[in-house]
Amino acid sequence: MTSMPQQGTLDTAALTAWMQAHVQGFQGPLTWMKFAGGQSNPTFRLTTPGRHYVLRRKPLGPLLPSAHAVEREYRLLAALHPTGFPVPRPYGLCEDMDVLGAAFYIMEMVEGRIFWDGTLPDRTPAQRGALYGSMVSNLAALHAIDPAAVGLDDFGKPGNFFERQVARWIRQYRAAQTDDIAEMESLIDWLPRAVPQPSGTSILHGDYRIDNLVLAQGEARVATVLDWELATLGDPLADLTYLLVNWLMPMDGGAGLEGLDLTAAGIPSIDTVLHLYATATGRPVPDRLHWYFAFNLFRLAGITQGIRKRLLAGTASSDAAERTAAKTLPLARTAWAQARLAGAA
């Protein structure tokens, strides 16, 4: 009887055979190492004598129908890579469960550096400004790609993107709710009544921030963009304002910049980022910025509330999870403060 594969392992012989048949230029022998971290899709570095690859696989076992859609990620990479937009080259998709126990795909391993701390403490002010400028121009380039021209016109749902997102995150919060937070209740009442009109439709990354970018060694350039699990079609202001929320988040070793002397650090202000993006895209600077900030912070509070519920249920336990769960109330308060700036009463 064949034993079931384990979550953090790969069947080297089966993978080698599949890559020999499906990945052009592949030559073994092959070794692998699982990347550390909390990726929802297990991710592995593959090493051969001549090349490195990355493998992303669904978790093993029963899954929700729309969850962990590596097939969708692969489709996006295959559509974007020929345009010159910086994504890893996709080498092959396997939907045969018999190979590794779950669907997976192989992509290029792009060398470079990932910065987890948005303050970029070991960079000079000039380098920080150039890196943030590259982040903004790269996002503008993504939003300039015509979804229909790359075969992605059906990659998202029609209608008002933010209207759907507000409804979704209210449902998510209610499903995870453990306490009565007055600011969350006020946001649940106000956000749906104040949804802005759509500004357009673009390919969205969905989680565009500094630690999802590989930056080129020795250059102020985005070498590749990672983690496309949340990609869809929608309002480009979703990506832009999600990125800008980091300017409102406290410095804690992550992407947050609140409290930093931006001028001394060489990092552009929110207003500068908005004008850089507007210049690059030809789109106007959004005039309802505080609504978008309130929504994004509400969404983040919904995520941290989900972690809090899992902690209370005993299904999540770590110091990191406790620290994240503790952010729900501060996020809710910051979100409501932004809503008040947008006219909520």
MARMARDO-373567 format. One record per residue (C-alpha): y negated, z, x negated; residue in three letters. Coordinates in steps of 0.02 Angstrom, whole numbers, padded with zeros to 5 digits, always signed. Layout:
YZXALA;...
This chain:
+00000+00000+00000MET;-00171-00050-00070THR;-00290+00096-00088SER;-00461+00089-00007MET;-00606+00050-00126PRO;-00726+00192-00167GLN;-00912+00188-00125GLN;-00974+00196-00305GLY;-00846+00081-00384THR;-00809-00105-00398LEU;-00643-00194-00416ASP;-00679-00280-00581THR;-00534-00403-00570ALA;-00575-00458-00392ALA;-00760-00474-00432LEU;-00726-00573-00591THR;-00616-00695-00496ALA;-00747-00719-00360TRP;-00888-00746-00485MET;-00785-00872-00583GLN;-00764-00972-00422ALA;-00940-00953-00350HIS;-01071-00912-00483VAL;-01123-01060-00588GLN;-01122-01023-00775GLY;-01027-00860-00758PHE;-00918-00813-00905GLN;-00828-00645-00923GLY;-00774-00520-00970PRO;-00872-00415-00848LEU;-00922-00232-00850THR;-01028-00139-00722TRP;-01136+00015-00699MET;-01201+00085-00534LYS;-01389+00111-00528PHE;-01440+00289-00489ALA;-01555+00323-00342GLY;-01554+00322-00154GLY;-01533+00137-00115GLN;-01456+00117+00057SER;-01360-00030-00012ASN;-01263+00020-00171PRO;-01332-00079-00318THR;-01244-00116-00482PHE;-01291-00190-00650ARG;-01162-00317-00708LEU;-01148-00358-00893THR;-01064-00508-00973THR;-01074-00568-01153PRO;-01209-00694-01109GLY;-01303-00627-00957ARG;-01344-00478-00847HIS;-01332-00486-00658TYR;-01367-00368-00513VAL;-01247-00344-00368LEU;-01302-00270-00201ARG;-01165-00222-00080ARG;-01159-00147+00093LYS;-01091+00030+00100PRO;-00906+00037+00139LEU;-00845+00087+00311GLY;-00915+00068+00488PRO;-01100+00023+00499LEU;-01229-00005+00633LEU;-01236-00192+00676PRO;-01410-00224+00606SER;-01404-00101+00461ALA;-01382-00140+00276HIS;-01405-00327+00305ALA;-01376-00393+00130VAL;-01348-00565+00206GLU;-01527-00560+00269ARG;-01592-00506+00098GLU;-01498-00648+00016TYR;-01568-00775+00139ARG;-01744-00717+00098LEU;-01719-00727-00091LEU;-01643-00900-00073ALA;-01794-00956+00028ALA;-01927-00880-00086LEU;-01858-00915-00259HIS;-01887-01105-00255PRO;-02071-01076-00213THR;-02103-00989-00379GLY;-02139-00823-00297PHE;-02071-00687-00413PRO;-01903-00636-00339VAL;-01737-00628-00430PRO;-01637-00790-00433ARG;-01496-00775-00305PRO;-01327-00830-00372TYR;-01207-00807-00227GLY;-01167-00717-00065LEU;-00993-00654-00020CYS;-00956-00610+00161GLU;-00768-00595+00133ASP;-00726-00411+00157MET;-00563-00432+00060ASP;-00653-00456-00106VAL;-00745-00290-00126LEU;-00723-00208+00044GLY;-00897-00257+00107ALA;-01019-00403+00099ALA;-01118-00418-00063PHE;-01228-00536-00159TYR;-01263-00573-00341ILE;-01438-00599-00410MET;-01527-00614-00575GLU;-01564-00458-00677MET;-01751-00469-00715VAL;-01802-00369-00868GLU;-01963-00271-00865GLY;-02028-00099-00820ARG;-02037-00003-00657ILE;-02178+00123-00642PHE;-02141+00266-00522TRP;-02308+00354-00547ASP;-02450+00257-00468GLY;-02577+00337-00586THR;-02495+00242-00732LEU;-02526+00388-00851PRO;-02472+00297-01010ASP;-02581+00142-00979ARG;-02763+00114-01027THR;-02898+00092-00892PRO;-02904-00096-00927ALA;-02715-00109-00912GLN;-02714-00011-00749ARG;-02847-00121-00673GLY;-02754-00278-00724ALA;-02587-00215-00657LEU;-02661-00167-00488TYR;-02751-00334-00481GLY;-02584-00421-00510SER;-02505-00320-00370MET;-02640-00375-00249VAL;-02638-00559-00298SER;-02448-00558-00286ASN;-02455-00489-00110LEU;-02583-00619-00063ALA;-02468-00755-00132ALA;-02324-00692-00025LEU;-02431-00696+00131HIS;-02487-00874+00092ALA;-02310-00943+00103ILE;-02279-01035+00266ASP;-02121-00960+00342PRO;-02075-01124+00428ALA;-02093-01222+00265ALA;-01959-01114+00182VAL;-01843-01104+00332GLY;-01890-00928+00386LEU;-01980-00967+00549ASP;-01847-00867+00644ASP;-01847-00718+00525PHE;-01944-00605+00644GLY;-01981-00581+00829LYS;-02129-00660+00919PRO;-02269-00558+00994GLY;-02386-00421+00933ASN;-02302-00348+00778PHE;-02396-00183+00780PHE;-02363-00158+00965GLU;-02176-00168+00931ARG;-02189-00059+00776GLN;-02285+00079+00865VAL;-02154+00084+01004ALA;-02014+00085+00876ARG;-02083+00229+00774TRP;-02122+00333+00928ILE;-01939+00315+00976ARG;-01885+00359+00799GLN;-01994+00514+00797TYR;-01933+00573+00968ARG;-01753+00552+00913ALA;-01784+00661+00759ALA;-01907+00785+00834GLN;-01874+00969+00798THR;-02047+01048+00821ASP;-02202+01024+00926ASP;-02337+00950+00814ILE;-02500+00930+00908ALA;-02564+00791+00796GLU;-02406+00688+00822MET;-02423+00707+01010GLU;-02604+00649+01001SER;-02553+00498+00896LEU;-02412+00454+01016ILE;-02539+00452+01157ASP;-02676+00357+01063TRP;-02592+00230+00949LEU;-02516+00119+01086PRO;-02681+00115+01181ARG;-02779+00056+01029ALA;-02667-00076+00950VAL;-02773-00211+00865PRO;-02755-00394+00904GLN;-02639-00486+00782PRO;-02722-00557+00627SER;-02586-00686+00594GLY;-02404-00702+00548THR;-02335-00697+00371SER;-02178-00653+00276ILE;-02185-00464+00255LEU;-02102-00364+00118HIS;-02106-00206+00223GLY;-02109-00079+00080ASP;-02234-00153-00044TYR;-02281-00020-00171ARG;-02285-00002-00359ILE;-02108+00066-00382ASP;-02032-00085-00294ASN;-02105-00201-00426LEU;-02037-00246-00598VAL;-02186-00272-00712LEU;-02173-00387-00861ALA;-02158-00303-01031GLN;-02324-00310-01123GLY;-02411-00407-00983GLU;-02512-00363-00829ALA;-02399-00469-00720ARG;-02273-00438-00581VAL;-02109-00504-00652ALA;-02013-00482-00489THR;-02020-00394-00320VAL;-01869-00290-00270LEU;-01800-00203-00114ASP;-01822-00328+00027TRP;-01719-00227+00152GLU;-01867-00211+00273LEU;-01930-00389+00257ALA;-01975-00481+00417THR;-02110-00590+00492LEU;-02264-00501+00556GLY;-02447-00462+00535ASP;-02495-00472+00350PRO;-02608-00321+00373LEU;-02449-00218+00389ALA;-02406-00245+00205ASP;-02586-00230+00146LEU;-02626-00069+00237THR;-02457+00008+00194TYR;-02499-00021+00011LEU;-02674+00052+00034LEU;-02607+00211+00114VAL;-02558+00262-00063ASN;-02744+00290-00096TRP;-02737+00426+00039LEU;-02577+00508-00023MET;-02587+00653-00147PRO;-02539+00629-00328MET;-02364+00700-00347ASP;-02282+00587-00475GLY;-02255+00451-00346GLY;-02366+00309-00288ALA;-02503+00424-00218GLY;-02679+00413-00290LEU;-02781+00535-00183GLU;-02885+00649-00294GLY;-02883+00532-00444LEU;-03048+00478-00522ASP;-03017+00293-00490LEU;-03166+00233-00590THR;-03116+00330-00745ALA;-02934+00277-00723ALA;-02980+00094-00706GLY;-02888+00080-00538ILE;-02977-00018-00401PRO;-03042+00072-00248SER;-02985+00034-00071ILE;-03141-00072-00044ASP;-03108-00169-00205THR;-02927-00203-00156VAL;-02982-00263+00016LEU;-03107-00385-00060HIS;-02982-00446-00191LEU;-02856-00480-00053TYR;-02986-00562+00060ALA;-03044-00675-00081THR;-02866-00725-00125ALA;-02811-00760+00054THR;-02971-00818+00138GLY;-02939-00688+00273ARG;-03080-00572+00330PRO;-03081-00390+00279VAL;-03001-00294+00424PRO;-03127-00200+00532ASP;-03003-00075+00607ARG;-02941-00005+00442LEU;-02927+00174+00502HIS;-02810+00125+00646TRP;-02692+00042+00521TYR;-02699+00194+00409PHE;-02662+00309+00556ALA;-02512+00204+00606PHE;-02440+00194+00431ASN;-02457+00382+00406LEU;-02378+00411+00577PHE;-02233+00301+00524ARG;-02212+00399+00362LEU;-02216+00562+00460ALA;-02078+00493+00570GLY;-01973+00457+00417ILE;-01999+00630+00342THR;-01961+00708+00512GLN;-01794+00618+00511GLY;-01756+00699+00344ILE;-01807+00868+00414ARG;-01687+00849+00560LYS;-01544+00805+00442ARG;-01586+00959+00336LEU;-01580+01072+00488LEU;-01416+00992+00542ALA;-01343+01020+00369GLY;-01317+00835+00335THR;-01448+00825+00197ALA;-01470+00954+00061SER;-01571+00939-00097SER;-01733+01002-00168ASP;-01804+00826-00153ALA;-01755+00816+00031ALA;-01837+00984+00065GLU;-01998+00930-00022ARG;-02000+00768+00076THR;-01966+00853+00243ALA;-02110+00972+00210ALA;-02231+00825+00209LYS;-02217+00793+00397THR;-02357+00909+00452LEU;-02480+00859+00313PRO;-02445+00675+00351LEU;-02473+00704+00537ALA;-02639+00791+00503ARG;-02699+00653+00387THR;-02644+00521+00513ALA;-02742+00607+00653TRP;-02895+00621+00540ALA;-02886+00433+00514GLN;-02864+00408+00701ALA;-03021+00511+00732ARG;-03114+00398+00610LEU;-03051+00251+00713ALA;-03125+00325+00872GLY;-02985+00433+00942ALA;-03040+00589+01032ALA;
